[in-house]
């Protein structure tokens, strides 16, 4: 039997505002409402299959990942597409961003992986992509590694999640229950993070005190953003509400986060970006997204600021808002 080959790609996602809504016993209905930005950079996976018994070997390039994520994804994929277990798979994973920093890499990795295997065995794209999004949502919920990243990725661009839950569900991969909308723009973003790593998402979303603070602040700051049409005209509202959420939730007060934010803002001023950029905390990493104050004007002094961030001991990458 000839070998199989498939490629999958999915950009990452930065959450700026969110609520925690996981009281429903069915993980398909769990998730969050919120606002965030889908990213151009993310996860690329090449999967090769040969006749076998469903074994999986995972190899990483550029950044270290968790092979367990892909094992879990393959197990769930086999429930809907049992023929994938007739092959042994080799997955070569290229992570364009670090994991555990609030860049939605768990969701992006699972979507990319499931897309690559389904493409290898000839599943039609639309069917396969819907299934990939459902599986990625279920994996995130099982591992407590995410709430609304997958629903956000299903919309793309600058997105608002209006109803929590998986974007697709059921044997026939129907729409919902999760609902999101997105719009996009040609805009650069600098992602900045502390290379020492941060706390796992579960340490917040599974903690009663953090849950209350986050959901209260999220609900409050989503009220204004949920009104009117969702398009580029809302960008200034996104910036203001995101800063308010980080303060009202208490997340910006944690030492590790506040230190990264302080260094970013200092580098922006010294590098001439004080008026063209805004530093927003990424939820829930020890990381910051430096975004343009104006989508039309963009960021000024990108190279200077990145050089200063490096001197502060922070890592960074230049990316863009993802497509819808």
ZAZA-585303 format. One record per atom (N, C-alpha, C, O): atom name; x, y, z. Coordinates in steps of 0.1 Angstrom, whole numbers. Atoms other than C-alpha are relative to their C-alpha. Layout:
ZAZA-585303
CA;X;Y;Z
...
//
This chain:
ZAZA-585303
N;8;-12;0
CA;0;0;0
C;9;12;0
O;18;14;8
N;-9;-12;1
CA;15;34;-10
C;-2;9;13
O;-12;8;19
N;0;-9;-11
CA;23;59;17
C;-9;12;-2
O;-12;16;-13
N;9;-12;1
CA;0;89;25
C;7;12;5
O;17;11;13
N;-6;-12;-4
CA;9;125;29
C;-10;11;0
O;-18;13;-9
N;9;-11;-2
CA;-10;155;42
C;6;11;7
O;14;9;16
N;-5;-11;-7
CA;-3;190;53
C;-12;8;6
O;-23;9;0
N;10;-9;-7
CA;-23;212;78
C;7;12;5
O;18;12;9
N;-5;-12;-6
CA;-18;247;89
C;-11;8;7
O;-23;8;2
N;10;-8;-8
CA;-36;269;115
C;8;10;8
O;17;7;15
N;-6;-11;-8
CA;-27;303;129
C;-4;-1;14
O;-13;-7;18
N;3;-1;-14
CA;-26;310;166
C;-11;10;3
O;-17;16;-6
N;11;-9;-4
CA;-49;332;186
C;4;6;14
O;9;-1;23
N;-2;-7;-13
CA;-46;358;214
C;-13;4;5
O;-21;11;-2
N;12;-4;-6
CA;-74;363;238
C;3;13;8
O;13;14;15
N;-2;-12;-7
CA;-78;398;251
C;-10;2;11
O;-7;8;22
N;11;-1;-10
CA;-111;396;270
C;-8;-14;0
O;-10;-19;-11
N;8;12;0
CA;-130;365;281
C;-8;-3;13
O;-5;4;23
N;8;6;-11
CA;-155;348;304
C;3;-15;1
O;7;-21;-8
N;-1;15;-1
CA;-154;313;318
C;-14;-6;1
O;-21;-3;11
N;13;6;0
CA;-185;293;309
C;1;-15;-3
O;-1;-19;-14
N;-2;14;2
CA;-180;257;315
C;-8;-9;10
O;-4;-20;13
N;9;7;-10
CA;-208;247;339
C;-7;-12;-6
O;-11;-21;1
N;7;11;7
CA;-225;225;313
C;8;-12;0
O;20;-12;-2
N;-7;12;-1
CA;-216;189;316
C;5;-5;-13
O;15;-13;-14
N;-5;4;14
CA;-212;185;278
C;10;10;-4
O;8;22;-5
N;-11;-9;4
CA;-178;199;267
C;-3;7;-13
O;3;18;-15
N;3;-7;12
CA;-193;208;234
C;-7;13;3
O;-5;23;-5
N;6;-12;-4
CA;-213;235;252
C;8;9;9
O;4;20;12
N;-8;-8;-8
CA;-185;247;273
C;9;10;-8
O;10;8;-20
N;-8;-9;7
CA;-163;276;264
C;1;14;6
O;1;15;19
N;0;-14;-5
CA;-162;314;267
C;-6;9;-10
O;-6;7;-22
N;3;-11;8
CA;-175;346;254
C;13;9;1
O;20;8;11
N;-12;-8;-1
CA;-148;371;246
C;4;7;-13
O;-4;6;-23
N;-5;-7;12
CA;-127;391;221
C;15;-3;-1
O;22;-5;9
N;-14;3;2
CA;-93;383;206
C;4;2;-14
O;-4;7;-22
N;-6;-2;13
CA;-71;384;176
C;6;-14;-5
O;15;-20;2
N;-6;12;6
CA;-63;354;153
C;13;5;-7
O;13;16;-12
N;-13;-4;5
CA;-27;354;141
C;4;-7;-13
O;-1;-18;-16
N;-5;6;12
CA;-9;347;109
C;9;-11;3
O;9;-22;-4
N;-9;11;-4
CA;18;326;126
C;-7;-10;8
O;-16;-6;16
N;7;11;-8
CA;8;293;141
C;8;-13;-1
O;19;-14;2
N;-5;14;1
CA;13;256;135
C;-1;-6;-14
O;-12;-6;-19
N;0;8;12
CA;23;237;104
C;3;-14;3
O;13;-17;9
N;-2;14;-3
CA;21;199;104
C;0;-7;-13
O;-9;-6;-21
N;0;9;11
CA;31;174;77
C;-1;-14;6
O;7;-18;14
N;3;14;-5
CA;17;139;84
C;3;-10;-11
O;-2;-8;-22
N;-3;11;9
CA;30;108;67
C;-6;-13;6
O;-4;-16;17
N;6;13;-5
CA;10;75;69
C;5;-12;-8
O;6;-11;-20
N;-3;13;7
CA;19;39;61
C;-8;-10;7
O;-12;-9;18
N;9;11;-5
CA;-1;7;66
C;5;-4;14
O;17;-7;16
N;-4;4;-13
CA;-1;-1;103
C;-12;-1;10
O;-22;-6;6
N;10;3;-11
CA;-21;-1;136
C;-3;13;8
O;-8;12;19
N;4;-13;-6
CA;-26;36;144
C;10;5;10
O;7;14;18
N;-10;-6;-9
CA;7;43;161
C;3;14;-5
O;1;18;-17
N;-3;-14;4
CA;19;80;161
C;13;4;6
O;16;2;18
N;-13;-6;-5
CA;54;95;163
C;-1;14;-4
O;-4;18;-15
N;1;-14;2
CA;56;132;167
C;14;6;2
O;21;3;11
N;-13;-7;0
CA;87;154;159
C;-3;15;0
O;-11;19;-8
N;2;-15;0
CA;90;191;167
C;12;7;-5
O;23;3;-4
N;-11;-9;4
CA;110;219;151
C;-3;14;6
O;-15;17;8
N;0;-14;-4
CA;117;255;163
C;-4;1;15
O;3;8;22
N;4;-1;-14
CA;98;252;197
C;-4;-14;5
O;-8;-23;-3
N;3;13;-6
CA;92;223;221
C;-15;-1;2
O;-22;9;7
N;15;2;-2
CA;56;209;221
C;-3;-12;8
O;6;-18;14
N;5;11;-8
CA;35;183;238
C;-6;-11;-9
O;-16;-8;-15
N;5;11;9
CA;31;150;219
C;-13;-5;5
O;-21;-10;-4
N;13;5;-5
CA;2;141;242
C;-12;7;-7
O;-23;1;-8
N;10;-8;6
CA;-19;168;225
C;-4;-7;-13
O;-16;-8;-16
N;2;6;13
CA;-16;150;191
C;-5;-15;2
O;-13;-20;-6
N;6;14;-3
CA;-22;115;207
C;-15;1;3
O;-22;-7;-2
N;14;-2;-3
CA;-54;128;221
C;-9;3;-12
O;-20;-1;-13
N;7;-4;12
CA;-64;144;188
C;-3;-12;-9
O;-13;-14;-15
N;1;11;9
CA;-58;112;169
C;-10;-10;6
O;-18;-16;-2
N;10;9;-6
CA;-79;92;194
C;-14;4;-3
O;-22;-4;-7
N;14;-5;3
CA;-109;115;190
C;-3;0;-15
O;-14;-3;-19
N;2;0;15
CA;-104;117;152
C;-4;-14;-4
O;-12;-16;-13
N;3;13;4
CA;-106;79;150
C;-14;-4;3
O;-19;-13;-3
N;14;3;-3
CA;-141;79;165
C;-9;4;-12
O;-19;-3;-15
N;8;-4;11
CA;-154;98;135
C;5;-5;-14
O;-2;-6;-23
N;-7;5;12
CA;-129;85;109
C;8;-12;4
O;20;-11;4
N;-7;12;-5
CA;-120;50;120
C;11;-5;-9
O;20;-12;-4
N;-10;5;9
CA;-99;43;89
C;14;6;3
O;24;1;-2
N;-13;-5;-3
CA;-71;65;103
C;8;-10;8
O;21;-9;8
N;-7;10;-8
CA;-62;36;126
C;5;-11;-8
O;11;-20;-2
N;-6;10;9
CA;-53;15;96
C;14;4;-4
O;20;-4;-12
N;-13;-5;3
CA;-21;35;94
C;8;3;12
O;3;6;22
N;-9;-5;-10
CA;9;43;114
C;4;14;-5
O;7;16;-17
N;-2;-14;4
CA;16;81;114
C;13;6;5
O;17;3;17
N;-11;-9;-5
CA;46;104;116
C;-4;14;-2
O;-7;18;-14
N;4;-14;0
CA;38;140;124
C;12;9;2
O;18;8;13
N;-11;-10;-2
CA;64;167;118
C;-6;13;2
O;-13;19;-6
N;7;-12;-4
CA;53;197;137
C;9;12;1
O;19;12;8
N;-7;-12;0
CA;66;232;131
C;-8;10;7
O;-18;15;2
N;7;-9;-9
CA;56;255;159
C;6;14;-3
O;17;17;0
N;-5;-14;3
CA;58;292;148
C;0;9;12
O;6;19;12
N;1;-8;-12
CA;51;304;183
C;2;-10;12
O;-1;-22;10
N;-1;9;-11
CA;59;290;218
C;-13;-4;6
O;-23;3;4
N;12;4;-7
CA;33;270;237
C;0;5;14
O;10;10;20
N;1;-5;-14
CA;20;280;271
C;1;15;2
O;4;19;14
N;-2;-14;-1
CA;22;317;264
C;-13;8;-4
O;-12;20;-5
N;12;-7;3
CA;-14;325;256
C;-2;3;-15
O;-9;12;-19
N;1;-2;14
CA;-10;322;218
C;-9;-10;-7
O;-9;-12;-19
N;10;9;6
CA;-37;295;213
C;7;-12;-7
O;1;-17;-17
N;-7;10;8
CA;-11;269;202
C;-6;-14;2
O;-4;-22;-7
N;7;13;-2
CA;-30;240;217
C;-11;-2;-11
O;-12;-12;-18
N;11;1;10
CA;-60;247;195
C;5;0;-14
O;1;-8;-22
N;-6;-1;13
CA;-39;256;165
C;6;-13;-4
O;6;-18;-15
N;-7;13;3
CA;-19;224;168
C;-10;-11;-3
O;-7;-19;-12
N;10;11;2
CA;-49;201;171
C;-7;2;-13
O;-10;-8;-20
N;7;-3;12
CA;-67;218;142
C;9;-4;-12
O;5;-11;-22
N;-9;3;11
CA;-36;216;120
C;3;-15;-2
O;3;-20;-13
N;-3;14;1
CA;-29;180;129
C;-12;-8;-6
O;-10;-16;-15
N;12;8;5
CA;-65;167;123
C;-2;4;-15
O;-6;-5;-23
N;2;-4;14
CA;-66;187;90
C;10;-8;-9
O;7;-13;-20
N;-10;7;8
CA;-33;171;78
C;-3;-15;-2
O;-1;-20;-13
N;3;14;1
CA;-44;135;85
C;-12;-2;-9
O;-12;-11;-17
N;12;1;9
CA;-78;140;69
C;3;3;-14
O;-3;-3;-23
N;-4;-3;14
CA;-62;155;39
C;7;-12;-6
O;6;-15;-18
N;-8;11;4
CA;-39;126;37
C;-8;-12;-5
O;-5;-19;-15
N;8;11;4
CA;-67;101;35
C;-11;3;-9
O;-20;-5;-13
N;9;-5;11
CA;-88;122;11
C;-14;4;5
O;-23;5;-3
N;13;-5;-5
CA;-116;136;34
C;-2;14;-7
O;8;22;-7
N;3;-14;6
CA;-132;167;16
C;3;11;10
O;1;9;22
N;-5;-10;-9
CA;-118;199;30
C;-11;5;10
O;-8;6;22
N;10;-7;-9
CA;-150;215;44
C;-4;-10;11
O;-5;-6;23
N;3;10;-10
CA;-160;183;62
C;11;-2;10
O;9;-2;22
N;-12;2;-9
CA;-125;177;75
C;3;12;9
O;6;9;21
N;-4;-11;-8
CA;-120;212;87
C;-10;2;11
O;-7;5;23
N;10;0;-10
CA;-153;212;106
C;3;-10;11
O;2;-7;23
N;-4;11;-10
CA;-143;179;123
C;12;4;8
O;13;2;20
N;-12;-4;-7
CA;-109;193;131
C;-3;10;11
O;3;10;22
N;3;-10;-10
CA;-124;223;149
C;-8;-6;12
O;-5;-2;23
N;7;7;-11
CA;-148;201;169
C;10;-7;9
O;9;-7;21
N;-9;8;-7
CA;-120;178;179
C;10;9;8
O;12;6;20
N;-9;-9;-7
CA;-97;207;188
C;-7;6;13
O;0;7;23
N;8;-5;-12
CA;-124;221;211
C;-1;-10;11
O;1;-7;22
N;1;11;-10
CA;-129;188;228
C;13;-3;7
O;13;-5;19
N;-13;3;-5
CA;-92;183;233
C;4;12;10
O;9;9;21
N;-3;-11;-9
CA;-88;218;248
C;-8;-1;13
O;-3;2;24
N;8;1;-12
CA;-116;212;272
C;4;-12;9
O;5;-11;21
N;-4;11;-7
CA;-104;178;282
C;13;2;8
O;15;-2;19
N;-13;-3;-6
CA;-69;191;289
C;0;13;8
O;10;17;14
N;1;-14;-7
CA;-81;225;304
C;11;9;-6
O;16;17;2
N;-11;-8;6
CA;-57;241;279
C;-6;12;-8
O;1;20;-13
N;7;-11;7
CA;-83;265;264
C;-15;0;2
O;-20;-11;6
N;14;-1;-1
CA;-118;277;264
C;-7;4;-13
O;-15;-3;-18
N;7;-5;12
CA;-127;297;233
C;9;2;-12
O;5;8;-22
N;-9;-2;11
CA;-96;296;211
C;-6;-6;-13
O;-4;0;-24
N;5;7;13
CA;-112;271;186
C;-12;8;-6
O;-12;10;-18
N;11;-8;5
CA;-144;291;183
C;5;13;-6
O;-1;18;-16
N;-6;-12;6
CA;-123;322;177
C;6;-3;-13
O;4;4;-23
N;-6;4;13
CA;-103;304;150
C;-9;-3;-11
O;-6;-1;-23
N;11;3;11
CA;-135;294;132
C;-4;13;-6
O;-10;12;-18
N;4;-13;6
CA;-142;331;126
C;12;7;-7
O;11;11;-18
N;-12;-7;5
CA;-107;345;121
C;1;15;2
O;-9;21;7
N;-2;-14;-2
CA;-93;380;122
C;-1;5;14
O;3;-2;23
N;4;-5;-13
CA;-103;402;151
C;-14;-5;3
O;-24;-1;-4
N;13;8;-2
CA;-131;381;166
C;-6;4;13
O;0;7;23
N;8;-1;-12
CA;-159;384;191
C;-7;-13;1
O;-14;-17;-8
N;8;12;-2
CA;-173;352;206
C;-12;3;8
O;-12;8;20
N;12;-4;-6
CA;-209;358;214
C;-7;-11;8
O;-15;-8;17
N;7;12;-6
CA;-221;323;224
C;11;-10;3
O;18;-14;-7
N;-10;10;-3
CA;-198;298;242
C;-3;-14;-6
O;-15;-17;-9
N;1;13;5
CA;-192;263;229
C;8;-3;-13
O;14;6;-19
N;-7;4;12
CA;-177;244;200
C;-7;6;-13
O;-19;8;-13
N;6;-6;12
CA;-182;260;165
C;-8;-10;-8
O;-17;-6;-16
N;7;11;7
CA;-194;226;152
C;-3;-11;9
O;5;-13;19
N;3;11;-10
CA;-210;196;168
C;-8;-11;-8
O;-13;-9;-19
N;8;11;5
CA;-227;163;162
C;6;-8;-11
O;16;-4;-17
N;-5;9;10
CA;-222;134;138
C;1;7;-14
O;9;3;-22
N;1;-7;13
CA;-232;157;109
C;7;13;0
O;6;21;-10
N;-9;-12;-1
CA;-209;185;120
C;-8;13;-2
O;-4;21;-10
N;8;-12;1
CA;-237;211;123
C;6;12;6
O;15;11;14
N;-5;-12;-6
CA;-231;247;131
C;-3;1;14
O;-14;-3;18
N;3;-3;-14
CA;-228;257;167
C;3;-12;9
O;7;-23;5
N;7;-12;-7
CA;-235;259;196
C;8;13;0
O;2;23;1
N;-8;-12;-1
CA;-205;283;197
C;-2;9;-12
O;-3;5;-23
N;2;-10;11
CA;-210;315;177
C;11;11;1
O;13;16;12
N;-10;-10;0
CA;-183;340;167
C;-1;8;-13
O;-5;2;-23
N;-1;-8;12
CA;-178;368;142
C;14;6;-1
O;20;8;9
N;-13;-6;2
CA;-146;382;127
C;1;10;-11
O;-7;9;-21
N;-4;-8;11
CA;-131;409;105
C;15;1;0
O;21;-1;11
N;-14;0;0
CA;-96;414;94
C;5;13;-6
O;-2;20;-12
N;-7;-13;5
CA;-71;442;85
C;14;-4;-2
O;20;-13;4
N;-14;1;2
CA;-36;445;72
C;8;7;11
O;10;19;10
N;-7;-7;-11
CA;-18;452;104
C;10;-10;7
O;7;-21;9
N;-10;8;-7
CA;14;440;121
C;-2;1;15
O;-7;10;20
N;1;2;-15
CA;15;428;157
C;14;-5;5
O;19;-14;-1
N;-12;6;-6
CA;46;422;179
C;-5;-8;12
O;-11;-2;21
N;3;8;-11
CA;41;393;202
C;13;-1;9
O;24;-3;4
N;-12;-1;-9
CA;64;395;233
C;-3;-10;12
O;-14;-10;17
N;2;9;-11
CA;69;369;260
C;13;-2;8
O;24;0;3
N;-11;3;-9
CA;91;359;289
C;4;-15;-3
O;-5;-24;-1
N;-4;14;4
CA;111;328;278
C;0;-10;11
O;1;-22;8
N;0;10;-12
CA;110;313;313
C;-14;-7;1
O;-15;-16;9
N;13;7;0
CA;73;304;306
C;-9;6;11
O;-6;13;19
N;10;-5;-9
CA;41;310;324
C;-8;-12;7
O;-4;-23;6
N;9;10;-6
CA;13;292;343
C;-9;-6;-10
O;-13;1;-19
N;9;7;9
CA;-9;266;327
C;-14;7;1
O;-18;11;12
N;14;-6;0
CA;-44;279;317
C;-9;-5;11
O;-17;2;17
N;9;7;-9
CA;-60;254;340
C;2;6;14
O;-8;6;22
N;-2;-6;-14
CA;-45;272;371
C;-8;12;2
O;-10;17;13
N;9;-11;-1
CA;-68;301;363
C;-15;-5;-1
O;-23;-2;7
N;14;3;3
CA;-99;286;348
C;-6;-10;9
O;-18;-12;10
N;5;10;-10
CA;-101;258;374
C;0;6;14
O;-2;-2;24
N;-2;-6;-13
CA;-95;282;403
C;-13;9;3
O;-15;18;-4
N;13;-7;-2
CA;-128;295;419
C;2;15;2
O;-7;23;-4
N;-2;-14;-2
CA;-114;329;429
C;3;7;-13
O;-3;18;-16
N;-3;-5;13
CA;-99;336;395
C;-12;0;-9
O;-15;9;-17
N;12;2;8
CA;-130;323;378
C;-10;12;2
O;-15;18;-8
N;10;-11;-3
CA;-152;349;395
C;5;13;-4
O;-3;21;-10
N;-5;-13;4
CA;-129;378;389
C;0;2;-15
O;-3;12;-21
N;-1;0;15
CA;-123;369;352
C;-14;2;-6
O;-16;10;-15
N;14;0;6
CA;-160;363;344
C;-7;13;2
O;-14;18;-7
N;7;-13;-3
CA;-172;394;361
C;6;11;-8
O;-2;19;-14
N;-6;-10;9
CA;-147;416;343
C;-3;-2;-14
O;-5;8;-22
N;3;3;13
CA;-153;398;311
C;-14;4;-4
O;-16;11;-15
N;13;-4;3
CA;-190;403;312
C;-2;15;-1
O;-9;20;-10
N;1;-14;-1
CA;-187;439;321
C;5;7;-13
O;-1;16;-19
N;-7;-6;12
CA;-163;447;292
C;-5;-5;-13
O;-2;1;-24
N;6;5;13
CA;-182;427;266
C;-13;7;-3
O;-18;7;-15
N;13;-6;2
CA;-214;447;271
C;1;10;-12
O;-7;10;-21
N;-1;-11;10
CA;-202;477;250
C;4;-6;-14
O;-1;-2;-24
N;-5;6;13
CA;-184;455;224
C;-10;-8;-7
O;-9;-10;-19
N;11;9;6
CA;-215;433;218
C;-10;9;-7
O;-19;3;-15
N;10;-8;7
CA;-235;463;206
C;5;5;-13
O;17;5;-16
N;-3;-6;13
CA;-235;477;171
C;6;-11;-9
O;8;-23;-4
N;-6;10;9
CA;-219;460;141
C;14;-3;3
O;21;6;9
N;-14;4;-3
CA;-186;441;145
C;8;2;-13
O;8;-7;-22
N;-9;-3;12
CA;-161;457;120
C;11;8;5
O;13;10;17
N;-12;-8;-3
CA;-130;478;119
C;-2;12;8
O;6;17;15
N;3;-12;-7
CA;-148;507;134
C;1;-2;16
O;1;7;23
N;0;3;-14
CA;-147;489;168
C;14;-1;6
O;16;-4;17
N;-13;3;-4
CA;-109;487;170
C;4;8;13
O;10;3;22
N;-3;-8;-12
CA;-105;516;195
C;-8;-5;12
O;-2;-4;23
N;7;5;-11
CA;-132;501;216
C;6;-13;5
O;7;-15;18
N;-7;12;-4
CA;-113;468;216
C;12;3;9
O;14;-3;19
N;-11;-4;-7
CA;-82;485;228
C;-3;5;14
O;3;1;24
N;4;-5;-14
CA;-99;504;257
C;-6;-11;9
O;-2;-12;20
N;7;11;-8
CA;-120;474;268
C;10;-11;5
O;9;-16;15
N;-10;10;-3
CA;-90;451;267
C;9;4;12
O;12;-4;21
N;-7;-5;-11
CA;-70;473;290
C;-8;0;13
O;-3;-3;24
N;9;0;-12
CA;-99;477;314
C;-2;-14;5
O;-2;-16;17
N;1;14;-5
CA;-104;439;315
C;12;-5;7
O;11;-11;18
N;-12;5;-7
CA;-68;432;324
C;1;6;14
O;7;-1;23
N;0;-6;-13
CA;-71;456;353
C;-11;-5;9
O;-8;-9;21
N;11;4;-9
CA;-105;447;366
C;0;-15;3
O;-6;-19;14
N;-1;15;-3
CA;-98;409;364
C;11;-3;10
O;11;-13;16
N;-12;2;-9
CA;-66;414;385
C;11;-7;-7
O;22;-9;-1
N;-10;7;6
CA;-46;396;359
C;13;8;-3
O;24;3;-3
N;-11;-9;3
CA;-24;426;351
C;8;3;13
O;19;8;12
N;-7;-3;-12
CA;-14;428;388
C;10;-11;4
O;18;-9;13
N;-10;11;-3
CA;5;395;389
C;14;5;-4
O;16;11;-15
N;-13;-6;2
CA;42;403;392
C;6;-4;-14
O;12;4;-21
N;-6;4;12
CA;53;382;362
C;-6;7;-12
O;1;11;-21
N;7;-7;11
CA;27;398;339
C;3;15;0
O;7;21;-10
N;-2;-14;-1
CA;31;433;351
C;15;4;-4
O;17;15;-9
N;-14;-3;3
CA;69;431;347
C;2;0;-15
O;9;8;-21
N;-1;1;15
CA;66;420;310
C;-7;12;-6
O;-1;18;-15
N;7;-12;5
CA;41;448;304
C;8;13;2
O;8;21;-7
N;-8;-12;-2
CA;63;474;320
C;12;1;-9
O;14;12;-14
N;-11;0;9
CA;93;464;300
C;-4;3;-15
O;3;10;-22
N;5;-3;13
CA;72;465;268
C;-3;15;-2
O;1;21;-12
N;3;-14;1
CA;59;499;275
C;12;9;0
O;13;20;-7
N;-13;-7;0
CA;94;512;283
C;7;-1;-13
O;12;10;-18
N;-7;1;13
CA;108;498;251
C;-8;8;-11
O;-1;13;-20
N;8;-7;10
CA;79;513;231
C;3;15;1
O;4;22;-10
N;-3;-14;-1
CA;86;548;245
C;14;3;-5
O;16;13;-13
N;-14;-3;4
CA;124;546;240
C;2;-3;-15
O;11;3;-21
N;-1;3;15
CA;119;531;205
C;-8;8;-9
O;-9;6;-21
N;8;-9;9
CA;96;558;193
C;-14;-5;-4
O;-20;-1;-13
N;13;6;3
CA;64;537;194
C;-11;4;10
O;-21;-2;11
N;10;-4;-11
CA;47;555;223
C;-13;4;-4
O;-23;1;3
N;13;-5;5
CA;20;570;202
C;-7;-10;-11
O;-19;-9;-13
N;6;8;11
CA;16;544;174
C;-4;-14;5
O;-11;-21;-3
N;3;14;-5
CA;13;512;196
C;-7;0;13
O;-5;9;21
N;6;3;-13
CA;-6;498;225
C;4;-14;5
O;3;-23;-3
N;-4;14;-5
CA;6;469;247
C;-12;-6;8
O;-17;0;17
N;11;7;-6
CA;-21;444;256
C;4;-13;5
O;12;-20;-1
N;-4;13;-6
CA;-18;414;279
C;-7;-11;-8
O;-19;-10;-12
N;6;12;7
CA;-24;380;262
C;-5;-9;11
O;3;-12;21
N;6;8;-10
CA;-47;358;282
C;1;-15;-4
O;-5;-19;-14
N;-5;-2;-13
CA;-34;336;298
C;15;-2;1
O;19;-10;10
N;-15;3;-1
CA;4;337;292
C;7;11;7
O;1;21;12
N;-8;-11;-5
CA;32;358;305
C;5;7;-12
O;17;7;-16
N;-2;-5;13
CA;30;377;273
C;-8;12;-3
O;-18;15;3
N;6;-13;4
CA;20;409;255
C;-1;0;-15
O;8;-4;-22
N;1;-3;14
CA;7;418;221
C;0;15;-2
O;-8;22;4
N;-2;-15;3
CA;19;452;209
C;-8;2;-13
O;-3;-3;-24
N;8;-2;11
CA;-8;463;185
C;-1;15;-4
O;2;23;4
N;0;-14;4
CA;-12;495;165
C;-12;8;6
O;-23;2;7
N;10;-9;-5
CA;-32;524;179
C;-10;2;-11
O;-23;3;-8
N;8;-2;12
CA;-45;530;144
C;3;-11;-10
O;14;-13;-14
N;-2;10;10
CA;-50;502;119
C;5;6;-13
O;12;-1;-21
N;-5;-7;12
CA;-44;527;91
C;14;4;0
O;21;2;-10
N;-14;-5;-1
CA;-11;540;104
C;10;-11;3
O;21;-10;-1
N;-9;11;-4
CA;3;508;119
C;11;4;10
O;11;15;16
N;-11;-1;-10
CA;33;504;142
C;12;8;-6
O;16;5;-18
N;-12;-8;4
CA;63;528;140
C;12;-5;8
O;10;-6;21
N;-12;3;-8
CA;98;518;150
C;1;-15;4
O;6;-18;15
N;1;14;-4
CA;93;480;150
C;14;-6;3
O;15;-12;13
N;-14;6;-2
CA;130;471;146
C;6;5;13
O;13;-2;20
N;-6;-6;-12
CA;141;495;173
C;-6;-6;13
O;1;-9;22
N;7;5;-12
CA;115;483;198
C;4;-15;2
O;6;-19;14
N;-4;14;-2
CA;123;446;192
C;14;-1;5
O;17;-10;13
N;-14;1;-5
CA;160;453;197
C;0;4;15
O;8;-2;23
N;0;-3;-14
CA;152;470;230
C;-7;-11;9
O;-2;-13;20
N;6;12;-8
CA;129;441;241
C;10;-11;2
O;10;-17;13
N;-10;10;-1
CA;158;418;234
C;10;3;12
O;14;-5;19
N;-9;-5;-10
CA;180;439;257
C;-6;-2;14
O;0;-3;24
N;7;2;-13
CA;153;436;284
C;-1;-15;3
O;-7;-18;14
N;1;14;-3
CA;156;398;282
C;-13;-7;-5
O;-16;-18;0
N;13;5;4
CA;123;393;264
C;1;-5;-15
O;9;0;-22
N;0;6;14
CA;116;372;232
C;-12;7;-7
O;-22;10;-1
N;10;-6;8
CA;95;386;204
C;0;-5;-14
O;9;-11;-19
N;1;3;14
CA;82;379;169
C;-10;10;-6
O;-19;14;1
N;9;-9;8
CA;65;401;143
C;-9;-9;-8
O;-5;-17;-16
N;10;8;7
CA;33;386;130
C;-11;10;-5
O;-9;22;-4
N;11;-8;5
CA;0;399;115
C;-13;-5;5
O;-14;-17;9
N;13;5;-2
CA;-37;397;121
C;-3;-10;-11
O;0;-8;-22
N;3;11;10
CA;-49;365;105
C;-12;3;-8
O;-20;12;-6
N;12;-2;10
CA;-75;361;77
C;-12;-5;7
O;-12;-13;17
N;12;6;-5
CA;-111;354;83
C;-4;-11;-9
O;-14;-18;-7
//
